[in-house]
Amino acid sequence: MPTEAFLLAPSGAIPNHPRFPVLLHRGAIPGGGAAAIEAIFAANGWPPAWRNGVFGFDHFHSEGHEALGCAAGSARLLLGGPGGREVTVTAGDVVVLPAGTGHRRLAASGDFLIVGAYPPGQHADILRGPPTPAQAARILALPAPASDPAGASDGVATRWGQAQRDRP
């Protein structure tokens, strides 16, 4: 299934990323499973960092792009902050969030499990308010990673790399 990609406008305290789109790889890892997702993320240069859910409040990160691999269950997520885009993820889906992208869980099945990962040297700072000038600068300065966490040929390297090359 082709990758879904969409840019999100700033929304209240959520900056979103002005150049890198959110990437949604549906069924990227058939059947899901935490160990399978962790192995694929690691093989593609995105070391797995945690297993859990998604916070139920709007937040974003300024110190890392984030991959969310749905290992089990399903959830409805709001991406982009208030007025953003609702998406439903199920086991095997991978969402790649550029730094600055707001996200929160709206609802989830009881067995919902996510594997989170970041490119090498990046991590999640959990921010809820408007970004400071330093945080906003950090979001824009983070480069596009060399590879897509799910190994998608139409993912990070293609879509974010092009946006980075087209940068004014």
C-alpha atoms as one frame of an Amber mdcrd trajectory, in Angstrom:
protein
   0.000   0.000   0.000   1.449   3.436  -0.855   2.612   5.790   1.831   0.197
   8.516   2.881   1.952  11.867   3.347   0.526  15.150   4.574   1.745  18.477
   5.916   0.022  19.997   8.934  -0.342  23.735   9.545   0.603  25.171  12.938
  -2.226  24.809  15.445  -2.280  26.817  18.656   0.730  25.793  20.733   1.680
  23.046  18.264   4.205  24.177  15.629   4.108  21.101  13.325   6.867  20.883
  10.731   6.734  23.357   7.844   8.601  21.160   5.300   8.572  17.488   6.316
   5.215  15.733   5.967   3.822  13.146   8.348   4.230   9.717   6.762   1.737
   6.925   7.354   2.799   3.466   6.187  -0.297   1.255   6.389   0.441  -2.443
   6.937   4.186  -1.852   6.701   4.881  -4.693   9.127   2.177  -7.322   8.479
   0.645  -8.501  11.739   2.669  -6.066  13.814   4.295  -7.497  16.906   6.717
  -5.522  19.050   9.754  -7.712  18.328   9.151  -7.585  14.557   8.759  -3.803
  14.591  11.860  -3.340  16.742  13.890  -5.547  14.379  12.756  -3.615  11.291
  13.314  -0.227  12.927  16.815  -1.280  14.059  17.678  -2.725  10.633  16.745
   0.636   9.090  18.879   2.708  11.458  16.166   3.804  13.900  17.050   2.196
  17.255  13.873   1.228  19.150  13.559   3.336  22.300  10.391   2.257  24.104
   7.165   0.219  24.169   3.981   1.800  25.527   0.999   3.776  24.245   0.552
   7.363  23.083  -0.122  10.141  25.584  -3.723  11.370  25.758  -2.657  15.023
  25.538  -1.277  17.093  22.665   2.504  17.143  22.689   5.430  17.410  20.275
   9.196  16.947  20.237  11.920  19.410  19.279  14.916  17.093  19.693  13.908
  14.197  17.489  11.815  12.873  14.662   9.700   9.956  15.918   8.553   6.635
  14.477   5.497   4.990  16.012   5.001   1.345  15.078   1.641  -0.121  16.062
   2.557  -3.504  17.540  -0.913  -4.556  18.704  -4.495  -3.353  18.845  -5.678
  -0.115  17.339  -6.047   3.554  18.214  -7.467   6.788  16.946  -4.802   9.493
  17.029  -5.011  13.235  16.507  -2.015  14.530  14.577  -1.208  18.212  14.356
  -2.923  19.524  17.487  -6.432  21.013  17.780  -8.155  20.942  14.417  -5.507
  18.541  13.089  -6.024  15.255  11.313  -7.502  12.157  12.923  -6.025   8.832
  11.841  -6.725   5.287  12.937  -3.741   2.977  13.278  -3.854  -0.804  13.539
  -1.250  -3.489  14.135   1.449  -3.248  11.474   1.027   0.455  10.691   3.970
   2.842  11.090   3.600   6.601  11.557   6.668   8.784  11.058   6.376  12.170
  12.745   8.777  14.975  11.908   9.963  17.016  14.880   7.369  19.585  15.927
   4.382  17.445  14.945   1.652  17.381  17.561   0.152  14.033  18.459  -2.153
  12.467  21.038  -4.325   9.413  21.585  -8.066   9.990  21.293  -9.132   6.374
  21.881  -7.499   2.952  21.894  -8.310  -0.719  22.208  -7.318  -2.403  25.456
  -4.433  -4.235  23.782  -2.991  -1.148  22.026   0.823  -1.163  22.002   3.244
   1.153  20.215   6.984   0.835  19.645   8.740   4.204  19.518  12.050   4.952
  17.805  14.235   7.916  16.852  17.125   8.399  14.456  20.576   7.994  16.040
  21.463  10.854  18.370  17.866  12.080  18.606  15.325  11.638  21.391  11.943
  12.847  22.596  11.609  15.902  24.759   7.912  16.099  25.644   6.669  19.622
  24.967   3.140  20.933  25.422   3.333  24.685  25.078   4.351  26.964  22.264
   7.962  26.294  21.317  10.604  28.705  22.513  12.711  30.322  19.774  15.481
  27.802  20.545  13.070  24.854  20.270  11.626  26.173  17.002  15.145  26.550
  15.596  16.031  23.010  16.707  12.953  21.599  14.935  13.974  23.235  11.668
  17.637  22.276  12.022  17.098  18.531  12.472  18.107  16.910   9.189  16.126
  14.303   7.312  17.361  10.869   8.373  19.102   8.756   5.739  16.524   5.980
   5.926  12.881   5.295   6.609  12.214   3.336   9.829   9.905   0.898   8.021
  12.211   0.628   5.011   9.640   2.243   2.701  11.037   3.268  -0.665   8.619
   6.212  -0.801   9.270   7.313   2.780  11.711   9.511   4.669  14.640   9.450
   2.247  12.415  10.337  -0.704   9.855  12.719   0.774  11.849  14.423   3.516
  15.089  14.344   1.549  13.439  16.185  -1.325  11.955  18.757   1.060  15.396
  19.283   2.555  17.001  19.683  -0.883  14.289  22.153  -1.935  14.837  24.260
   1.198  15.312  27.939   0.412
